[in-house]
């Protein structure tokens, strides 16, 4: 899980690490660990929805590859957004001209 996802989960519940979650999904976790995760799921609807969504995947490798793909997609979107923001100011030079004219009128 990324840092942001861990931050979201830690705000509402005690954070569950990737290993615990994967063991729970693969039904390899010990009884106490399963009980703790299920108790947290009962208390937190966000965590419950997340686990139910992850259970739809057939295997752990699909989860890992999907997470990597989503992270790459989000990274690309962030880069595009930053570029768009930079170009937005370059496309509107009239703003700079208006500021200069106003400053000259104030003098």
N, CA, C and O of each residue as an XYZ file, in Angstrom:
428
protein
N       0.833     -1.177      0.000
C       0.000      0.000      0.000
C       0.874      1.234      0.000
O       1.986      1.233      0.527
N       0.364      2.252     -0.583
C       1.124      3.486     -0.606
C       0.978      4.206      0.724
O       0.145      3.850      1.558
N       1.806      5.226      0.903
C       1.778      5.977      2.153
C       0.428      6.654      2.345
O      -0.090      6.700      3.460
N      -0.148      7.182      1.258
C      -1.434      7.882      1.377
C      -2.541      6.940      1.823
O      -3.369      7.307      2.656
N      -2.563      5.725      1.275
C      -3.592      4.772      1.674
C      -3.410      4.401      3.130
O      -4.392      4.298      3.865
N      -2.172      4.197      3.566
C      -1.928      3.885      4.973
C      -2.364      5.036      5.851
O      -2.906      4.816      6.934
N      -2.136      6.281      5.396
C      -2.566      7.437      6.168
C      -4.080      7.472      6.298
O      -4.598      7.792      7.368
N      -4.792      7.152      5.240
C      -6.250      7.149      5.284
C      -6.739      6.095      6.274
O      -7.612      6.366      7.098
N      -6.174      4.897      6.188
C      -6.599      3.839      7.092
C      -6.210      4.133      8.529
O      -6.965      3.801      9.442
N      -5.058      4.743      8.758
C      -4.610      4.983     10.123
C      -5.429      6.065     10.810
O      -5.474      6.109     12.039
N      -6.074      6.934     10.053
C      -6.886      7.973     10.672
C      -8.154      7.391     11.291
O      -8.650      7.898     12.297
N      -8.668      6.338     10.693
C      -9.913      5.792     11.196
C      -9.713      4.552     12.064
O     -10.505      4.307     12.974
N      -8.689      3.783     11.804
C      -8.445      2.564     12.576
C      -6.961      2.361     12.760
O      -6.138      3.094     12.213
N      -6.632      1.338     13.552
C      -5.235      0.943     13.639
C      -4.836      0.411     12.272
O      -5.530     -0.435     11.709
N      -3.742      0.891     11.743
C      -3.343      0.555     10.373
C      -3.091     -0.946     10.224
O      -2.503     -1.590     11.093
N      -3.553     -1.474      9.101
C      -3.319     -2.874      8.753
C      -2.249     -2.866      7.679
O      -2.379     -2.165      6.675
N      -1.185     -3.644      7.881
C      -0.132     -3.647      6.868
C      -0.482     -4.614      5.735
O      -1.422     -5.404      5.831
N       0.302     -4.525      4.667
C       0.041     -5.334      3.474
C       0.061     -6.830      3.777
O      -0.785     -7.584      3.295
N       1.034     -7.247      4.579
C       1.172     -8.673      4.891
C      -0.057     -9.213      5.595
O      -0.552    -10.288      5.253
N      -0.552     -8.472      6.578
C      -1.753     -8.905      7.299
C      -2.941     -9.005      6.347
O      -3.699     -9.974      6.382
N      -3.090     -8.008      5.511
C      -4.224     -7.979      4.588
C      -4.149     -9.124      3.588
O      -5.158     -9.772      3.311
N      -2.960     -9.379      3.043
C      -2.804    -10.476      2.081
C      -3.040    -11.823      2.738
O      -3.657    -12.705      2.140
N      -2.553    -11.995      3.974
C      -2.807    -13.262      4.695
C      -4.301    -13.441      4.944
O      -4.827    -14.548      4.831
N      -4.978    -12.349      5.283
C      -6.426    -12.432      5.515
C      -7.151    -12.822      4.236
O      -8.036    -13.677      4.258
N      -6.781    -12.200      3.121
C      -7.449    -12.483      1.851
C      -7.169    -13.907      1.369
O      -8.038    -14.550      0.780
N      -5.950    -14.397      1.624
C      -5.586    -15.762      1.218
C      -5.994    -16.801      2.259
O      -5.737    -17.993      2.091
N      -6.629    -16.343      3.330
C      -7.069    -17.199      4.436
C      -5.908    -17.970      5.050
O      -6.043    -19.147      5.386
N      -4.761    -17.296      5.195
C      -3.589    -17.882      5.822
C      -3.295    -17.240      7.170
O      -2.313    -17.605      7.817
N      -4.115    -16.300      7.606
C      -3.848    -15.612      8.870
C      -4.302    -16.467     10.045
O      -5.190    -17.310      9.921
N      -3.671    -16.226     11.183
C      -4.046    -16.952     12.397
C      -5.389    -16.417     12.894
O      -5.826    -15.333     12.508
N      -6.028    -17.198     13.753
C      -7.381    -16.880     14.214
C      -7.443    -15.494     14.871
O      -8.367    -14.725     14.605
N      -6.463    -15.174     15.727
C      -6.486    -13.885     16.430
C      -6.352    -12.722     15.444
O      -7.019    -11.696     15.580
N      -5.481    -12.901     14.452
C      -5.286    -11.849     13.453
C      -6.551    -11.653     12.620
O      -6.946    -10.522     12.339
N      -7.184    -12.762     12.226
C      -8.445    -12.690     11.472
C      -9.523    -11.981     12.281
O     -10.261    -11.139     11.769
N      -9.591    -12.344     13.552
C     -10.603    -11.751     14.414
C     -10.382    -10.242     14.547
O     -11.341     -9.472     14.511
N      -9.123     -9.814     14.702
C      -8.810     -8.397     14.833
C      -9.173     -7.634     13.560
O      -9.738     -6.542     13.628
N      -8.850     -8.205     12.404
C      -9.174     -7.541     11.135
C     -10.688     -7.453     10.951
O     -11.201     -6.415     10.532
N     -11.400     -8.524     11.257
C     -12.860     -8.519     11.114
C     -13.504     -7.540     12.082
O     -14.512     -6.913     11.758
N     -12.921     -7.409     13.276
C     -13.439     -6.438     14.237
C     -13.253     -5.017     13.701
O     -14.147     -4.181     13.832
N     -12.106     -4.748     13.106
C     -11.863     -3.434     12.518
C     -12.785     -3.190     11.324
O     -13.247     -2.069     11.112
N     -13.051     -4.240     10.548
C     -13.958     -4.110      9.407
C     -15.372     -3.779      9.869
O     -16.082     -3.015      9.215
N     -15.776     -4.350     10.983
C     -17.115     -4.075     11.511
C     -17.237     -2.631     11.988
O     -18.306     -2.029     11.888
N     -16.145     -2.080     12.506
C     -16.150     -0.709     13.014
C     -15.985      0.341     11.927
O     -16.409      1.484     12.098
N     -15.362     -0.046     10.792
C     -15.010      0.930      9.760
C     -15.550      0.483      8.405
O     -15.081     -0.506      7.841
N     -16.529      1.207      7.888
C     -17.141      0.826      6.611
C     -16.165      0.992      5.443
O     -16.253      0.254      4.462
N     -15.229      1.960      5.535
C     -14.240      2.142      4.477
C     -13.348      0.913      4.365
O     -13.101      0.418      3.266
N     -12.874      0.432      5.482
C     -12.032     -0.767      5.495
C     -12.822     -1.972      5.013
O     -12.299     -2.800      4.267
N     -14.061     -2.075      5.427
C     -14.915     -3.184      4.997
C     -15.090     -3.179      3.477
O     -14.970     -4.222      2.834
N     -15.371     -2.016      2.909
C     -15.519     -1.910      1.449
C     -14.211     -2.238      0.731
O     -14.215     -2.876     -0.321
N     -13.095     -1.797      1.308
C     -11.793     -2.072      0.688
C     -11.512     -3.573      0.659
O     -11.070     -4.101     -0.361
N     -11.760     -4.250      1.752
C     -11.510     -5.700      1.813
C     -12.458     -6.440      0.874
O     -12.043     -7.373      0.188
N     -13.717     -6.035      0.838
C     -14.660     -6.686     -0.080
C     -14.234     -6.498     -1.532
O     -14.363     -7.420     -2.337
N     -13.735     -5.326     -1.871
C     -13.255     -5.088     -3.225
C     -12.042     -5.937     -3.553
O     -11.932     -6.471     -4.658
N     -11.128     -6.065     -2.597
C      -9.930     -6.879     -2.820
C     -10.264     -8.365     -2.933
O      -9.549     -9.111     -3.603
N     -11.333     -8.794     -2.292
C     -11.730    -10.199     -2.375
C     -12.237    -10.572     -3.767
O     -12.329    -11.756     -4.094
N     -12.564     -9.587     -4.581
C     -13.039     -9.860     -5.934
C     -11.912    -10.332     -6.859
O     -12.176    -10.941     -7.896
N     -10.661    -10.053     -6.488
C      -9.536    -10.492     -7.293
C      -9.312    -11.993     -7.094
O      -9.592    -12.536     -6.025
N      -8.808    -12.651     -8.130
C      -8.600    -14.093     -8.076
C      -7.344    -14.481     -7.303
O      -7.330    -15.516     -6.636
N      -6.294    -13.672     -7.381
C      -5.050    -14.032     -6.705
C      -4.311    -12.783     -6.252
O      -4.622    -11.664     -6.662
N      -3.312    -13.012     -5.384
C      -2.506    -11.911     -4.874
C      -1.668    -11.252     -5.943
O      -1.377    -10.059     -5.854
N      -1.272    -12.012     -6.959
C      -0.459    -11.411     -8.023
C      -1.272    -10.411     -8.832
O      -0.742     -9.400     -9.292
N      -2.553    -10.691     -9.003
C      -3.412     -9.732     -9.710
C      -3.565     -8.453     -8.901
O      -3.594     -7.357     -9.461
N      -3.662     -8.592     -7.595
C      -3.778     -7.415     -6.731
C      -2.521     -6.578     -6.852
O      -2.590     -5.361     -7.023
N      -1.363     -7.235     -6.761
C      -0.092     -6.517     -6.831
C       0.084     -5.819     -8.173
O       0.505     -4.663     -8.225
N      -0.238     -6.516     -9.251
C      -0.082     -5.892    -10.566
C      -1.085     -4.761    -10.760
O      -0.759     -3.748    -11.379
N      -2.291     -4.920    -10.244
C      -3.294     -3.854    -10.358
C      -2.892     -2.625     -9.556
O      -3.086     -1.496    -10.006
N      -2.335     -2.841     -8.373
C      -1.878     -1.715     -7.553
C      -0.751     -0.975     -8.265
O      -0.733      0.255     -8.292
N       0.186     -1.723     -8.840
C       1.293     -1.087     -9.562
C       0.769     -0.292    -10.762
O       1.239      0.813    -11.035
N      -0.195     -0.856    -11.466
C      -0.778     -0.173    -12.621
C      -1.509      1.101    -12.195
O      -1.381      2.137    -12.847
N      -2.268      1.027    -11.111
C      -2.982      2.206    -10.612
C      -2.011      3.286    -10.141
O      -2.231      4.472    -10.387
N      -0.943      2.878     -9.467
C       0.040      3.852     -9.006
C       0.700      4.558    -10.185
O       0.911      5.770    -10.145
N       1.027      3.806    -11.230
C       1.628      4.411    -12.416
C       0.650      5.375    -13.088
O       1.040      6.454    -13.534
N      -0.625      4.976    -13.156
C      -1.648      5.832    -13.759
C      -1.807      7.131    -12.960
O      -1.887      8.211    -13.545
N      -1.852      7.031    -11.636
C      -1.976      8.226    -10.800
C      -0.753      9.126    -10.938
O      -0.877     10.351    -10.957
N       0.415      8.522    -11.033
C       1.641      9.303    -11.210
C       1.595     10.067    -12.532
O       1.962     11.241    -12.591
N       1.144      9.395    -13.590
C       1.026     10.050    -14.892
C       0.018     11.192    -14.854
O       0.257     12.251    -15.434
N      -1.108     10.983    -14.173
C      -2.105     12.048    -14.051
C      -1.552     13.250    -13.292
O      -1.815     14.395    -13.660
N      -0.791     12.992    -12.241
C      -0.206     14.084    -11.465
C       0.781     14.871    -12.310
O       0.829     16.099    -12.233
N       1.568     14.171    -13.114
C       2.530     14.846    -13.989
C       1.798     15.699    -15.020
O       2.181     16.843    -15.264
N       0.744     15.147    -15.627
C      -0.027     15.894    -16.620
C      -0.665     17.136    -16.000
O      -0.692     18.205    -16.611
N      -1.178     16.980    -14.777
C      -1.818     18.109    -14.110
C      -0.800     19.210    -13.820
O      -1.096     20.394    -13.979
N       0.400     18.814    -13.393
C       1.442     19.808    -13.114
C       1.855     20.528    -14.388
O       2.057     21.742    -14.377
N       1.981     19.788    -15.491
C       2.331     20.413    -16.773
C       1.245     21.376    -17.225
O       1.534     22.473    -17.704
N      -0.007     20.957    -17.070
C      -1.128     21.793    -17.501
C      -1.158     23.093    -16.694
O      -1.430     24.164    -17.238
N      -0.884     22.992    -15.425
C      -0.882     24.167    -14.563
C       0.224     25.132    -14.981
O       0.017     26.345    -15.006
N       1.399     24.592    -15.311
C       2.507     25.431    -15.758
C       2.197     26.119    -17.072
O       2.502     27.298    -17.248
N       1.592     25.386    -17.994
C       1.277     25.954    -19.308
C       0.137     26.961    -19.236
O       0.035     27.843    -20.088
N      -0.700     26.840    -18.252
C      -1.833     27.743    -18.133
C      -1.369     29.187    -17.987
O      -1.943     30.089    -18.597
N      -0.335     29.407    -17.185
C       0.170     30.769    -17.009
C       0.885     31.265    -18.259
O       0.825     32.452    -18.580
N       1.551     30.375    -18.956
C       2.257     30.773    -20.162
C       1.283     31.133    -21.282
O       1.597     31.958    -22.140
N       0.115     30.522    -21.275
C      -0.868     30.777    -22.326
C      -1.614     32.079    -22.141
O      -2.320     32.515    -23.050
N      -1.479     32.713    -20.988
C      -2.236     33.925    -20.710
C      -1.299     35.095    -20.369
O      -1.258     35.546    -19.225
N      -0.553     35.577    -21.360
C       0.375     36.681    -21.068
C      -0.343     37.993    -20.778
O       0.263     38.920    -20.240
N      -1.614     38.085    -21.124
C      -2.347     39.332    -20.885
C      -2.463     39.639    -19.398
O      -2.641     40.796    -19.018
N      -2.365     38.617    -18.556
C      -2.407     38.844    -17.110
C      -1.200     39.680    -16.697
O      -1.325     40.643    -15.941
N      -0.039     39.298    -17.204
C       1.176     40.043    -16.882
C       1.099     41.467    -17.434
O       1.520     42.418    -16.775
N       0.574     41.605    -18.616
C       0.441     42.939    -19.228
C      -0.506     43.804    -18.396
O      -0.235     44.984    -18.170
N      -1.604     43.223    -17.947
C      -2.565     43.978    -17.136
C      -1.947     44.411    -15.810
O      -2.215     45.517    -15.339
N      -1.135     43.570    -15.209
C      -0.477     43.925    -13.934
C       0.493     45.085    -14.144
O       0.542     46.018    -13.342
N       1.257     45.019    -15.219
C       2.216     46.084    -15.521
C       1.478     47.405    -15.783
O       1.897     48.453    -15.294
N       0.399     47.359    -16.541
C      -0.378     48.573    -16.833
C      -0.954     49.149    -15.557
O      -0.907     50.363    -15.359
N      -1.490     48.322    -14.696
C      -2.042     48.813    -13.421
C      -0.967     49.448    -12.566
O      -1.199     50.487    -11.948
N       0.200     48.841    -12.522
C       1.282     49.411    -11.729
C       1.717     50.762    -12.289
O       2.002     51.693    -11.536
N       1.766     50.862    -13.622
C       2.136     52.133    -14.232
C       1.084     53.209    -13.960
O       1.427     54.370    -13.740
N      -0.184     52.831    -13.972
C      -1.252     53.809    -13.692
C      -1.237     54.275    -12.247
O      -1.610     55.410    -11.950
N      -0.810     53.406    -11.356
C      -0.761     53.777     -9.935
C       0.382     54.741     -9.641
O       0.319     55.479     -8.658
N       1.409     54.755    -10.456
C       2.530     55.677    -10.251
C       2.173     57.012    -10.708
O       2.986     57.932    -10.621
